[in-house]
Amino acid sequence: MTDDKTELEIKRGHDAAQLLGHPMLVDAFHDIETEIVNKWQTSPARDAEGREKLWTMLHLLRRVRAHLEAHVETGMVAQATLAQKVARATGMNSTPF
């Protein structure tokens, strides 16, 4: 009933959710983000190049997190779509149409 793409999306979503919920990764994201922000806040205003590098680091860290979060969302949508297909196929669809 499922295709390989749907199964892969569901698996990757579960894997990403586990990663994002893992205490070590949660701590790593928090600690690194805090360190970057603190360095930016204490950097001299004249250090435009250093501040730009810190902004880039923060932006990339947030992109990594967003990438994992996107996999979680995609997996949830794939799981919901699969559940709807199963419900339709088994005649257990709760909607009247």
C-alpha positions in Angstrom: 0.0 0.0 0.0 3.0 2.4 0.5 5.5 3.4 -2.0 9.2 3.6 -1.4 9.2 7.4 -1.3 6.5 7.6 1.3 8.2 5.0 3.5 11.5 6.9 3.2 9.9 10.2 4.1 8.3 8.6 7.2 11.5 7.0 8.2 13.6 10.2 7.7 10.9 12.1 9.6 11.2 9.8 12.6 15.0 9.8 12.4 15.0 13.6 12.3 12.6 13.8 15.3 14.8 11.5 17.3 17.8 13.6 16.5 16.1 16.9 17.4 14.8 15.4 20.6 18.2 13.8 21.6 19.5 15.7 24.7 23.1 15.8 23.3 21.9 17.5 20.1 19.6 19.8 21.9 22.4 20.9 24.2 24.8 21.2 21.2 22.4 23.5 19.3 21.8 25.6 22.4 25.4 25.8 23.5 26.7 26.7 20.1 24.0 29.3 19.5 24.6 30.8 22.9 28.4 30.9 22.3 27.9 32.6 18.9 25.5 35.2 20.2 27.8 36.0 23.2 30.8 36.4 20.9 28.8 38.7 18.7 27.6 40.8 21.7 31.1 41.2 23.0 32.8 41.8 19.7 34.0 45.3 19.0 31.8 47.3 16.7 34.7 48.0 14.4 35.1 44.2 13.7 32.6 44.0 10.9 34.3 41.0 9.3 34.3 39.1 12.5 30.6 39.9 13.1 29.8 38.8 9.6 31.4 35.5 10.2 29.5 35.0 13.4 26.2 35.9 11.7 27.1 33.3 9.0 27.8 30.7 11.6 24.5 31.4 13.4 22.6 31.3 10.1 24.1 28.0 9.2 23.4 26.5 12.6 19.8 27.5 12.2 19.6 26.1 8.7 20.8 22.7 10.0 18.0 22.8 12.6 15.4 23.9 10.0 16.5 21.2 7.7 15.9 18.5 10.3 12.6 20.1 11.3 11.5 20.1 7.6 12.1 16.3 7.5 10.0 15.9 10.6 7.2 17.8 9.0 7.5 16.0 5.7 7.4 12.7 7.6 4.3 13.7 9.5 2.5 14.7 6.3 3.5 11.4 4.7 2.3 9.5 7.7 -1.0 11.3 7.6 -1.4 10.8 3.9 -0.7 7.1 4.3 -3.3 6.9 7.1 -5.9 8.5 4.9 -5.1 6.0 2.1 -5.4 3.1 4.4 -8.7 4.5 5.8 -10.1 4.9 2.3 -8.9 1.4 1.2 -10.4 -0.2 4.2 -13.6 1.8 4.1 -12.9 3.4 7.4 -12.9 7.0 6.1 -14.6 9.3 8.6 -15.5 12.0 6.1 -18.9 11.7 4.3 -17.4 12.4 0.9 
